[in-house]
Amino acid sequence: MPVSEIIDPASIVLDLPASNKAEVLDFLAELLYGNGVVSSKEIFKADVLLRESEGKTGIGGGVAIPHGKSEAVLRTCITVARLKDPVQWESVDGEPVALVILFAVRRDDKNDYFVKLMSQVARMLARERFCEALLAAESERELLDLFMENEERK
């Protein structure tokens, strides 16, 4: 399935005001709960934090890709948040994060499907121009269009 079909358009946030990683994850978990993607904000957030404790999800260049494989996820999706100001995040380059791409993954989708999805997004994010364009997007629609334009075609 194309990445653009997994991104929840109602869960794209530009200029999210947050002062730390916990606020970002709390806001996104609440957003996913409000949009009917997760059945429990608390369970999902706990699963994301568990994964965060296992290793860095900041991939460098101001981008983080946290993810939660959780019983609370009703449908696998991706939410994207561009932050108003960068926040500290455990990242491979030690730099703060300005763009968060959160994967909410159903337990049933946790193996091959999730790996392929994560791999596809990682390949997009490896292109500096793509990341720059995401950070400069002026609307949620423009951000979603960037993913559509850059996803792999079969």
C-alpha positions in Angstrom: 0.0 0.0 0.0 1.4 3.5 -0.9 2.6 5.6 2.0 0.2 8.4 1.1 -2.7 6.1 1.7 -1.5 5.3 5.2 -1.0 9.0 6.2 -4.0 10.2 8.0 -4.8 13.6 6.5 -6.6 14.6 9.6 -3.5 13.8 11.6 -1.1 16.2 9.9 -0.1 19.1 12.1 2.0 22.1 11.0 3.7 24.4 13.6 2.9 22.3 16.6 3.8 24.2 19.7 5.6 21.8 22.0 8.6 22.3 24.3 9.7 18.7 24.6 9.4 15.2 23.2 6.8 14.2 25.8 4.5 17.0 24.8 4.8 16.1 21.1 4.0 12.4 21.7 1.1 13.3 24.1 -0.4 15.6 21.5 -0.1 13.1 18.7 -1.5 10.3 20.8 -4.5 12.5 21.7 -4.9 13.4 18.0 -4.9 9.8 16.9 -7.4 8.9 19.6 -9.7 11.8 18.6 -9.5 10.7 15.0 -10.5 7.1 15.9 -7.1 5.6 15.0 -6.3 4.3 18.5 -8.8 3.0 21.1 -6.7 4.2 24.0 -4.4 7.2 24.1 -2.7 5.9 27.2 -2.0 2.4 26.0 -0.7 3.6 22.6 1.5 6.3 24.2 2.9 3.7 26.6 3.8 1.5 23.7 5.5 4.3 21.8 7.5 5.2 25.0 8.5 1.6 25.4 9.9 1.6 21.8 11.6 5.0 22.5 13.4 3.4 25.5 14.9 0.8 23.2 16.8 3.1 20.9 17.0 6.4 19.1 14.2 7.3 16.7 15.8 10.6 15.7 17.3 9.8 12.4 19.2 13.0 12.0 18.6 16.2 9.9 15.9 17.3 12.4 13.6 14.3 11.8 12.3 11.6 14.2 10.3 8.5 13.3 8.9 7.2 16.5 6.5 4.2 16.3 4.2 2.2 18.4 3.1 -1.4 17.7 0.1 -1.6 19.9 -3.1 -3.4 20.6 -4.7 0.0 20.9 -4.2 0.8 17.2 -7.4 0.2 15.3 -5.9 0.9 11.9 -2.2 1.3 10.9 -1.5 4.9 10.0 1.2 7.6 10.0 0.8 11.0 11.5 3.1 13.9 10.7 3.9 16.9 12.8 6.1 19.8 12.0 7.1 21.6 15.2 6.9 25.3 15.7 10.3 25.1 17.3 12.7 22.2 17.4 12.8 20.0 20.5 15.5 17.8 22.1 15.1 14.2 21.0 17.5 11.3 21.1 18.9 11.4 17.6 21.9 9.9 15.7 23.4 13.4 15.1 22.6 14.8 18.5 20.5 17.6 17.0 17.0 18.7 18.0 14.0 17.5 15.9 11.6 19.7 13.9 9.7 17.0 12.1 8.1 14.0 13.7 6.6 11.1 11.6 4.8 8.8 14.0 3.8 5.3 13.0 0.8 3.8 14.7 0.9 0.1 13.9 -1.7 -2.6 14.6 -0.1 -5.7 16.2 -1.4 -7.7 13.2 0.7 -5.4 10.8 3.9 -5.5 12.8 6.0 -7.7 10.7 6.6 -7.5 6.9 4.0 -4.8 6.3 5.5 -2.5 8.9 9.1 -3.1 7.8 8.2 -2.3 4.2 6.3 0.9 5.2 9.2 2.1 7.4 11.7 1.3 4.8 9.8 3.2 2.1 9.5 6.3 4.4 13.2 6.0 5.4 14.2 6.0 1.7 12.2 9.2 1.1 13.7 10.8 4.2 17.2 9.9 3.0 16.8 12.6 0.3 17.8 15.9 1.8 15.6 17.9 -0.7 12.6 15.9 0.4 13.2 16.7 4.1 13.7 20.4 3.3 10.5 20.4 1.3 8.6 18.8 4.3 10.0 21.4 6.6 9.0 24.2 4.2 5.5 23.0 3.4 2.9 25.8 3.8 -0.1 23.6 4.3 -1.2 20.1 5.3 -2.2 19.4 1.8 1.2 20.4 0.4 2.9 18.1 2.9 0.7 15.1 2.0 1.3 15.9 -1.7 5.0 15.7 -1.1 4.6 12.1 0.2 2.4 11.3 -2.8 5.0 12.7 -5.3 7.9 10.9 -3.7 6.5 7.5 -2.9 7.8 4.5 -4.8 5.8 3.5 -7.8 5.4 -0.2 -8.5 
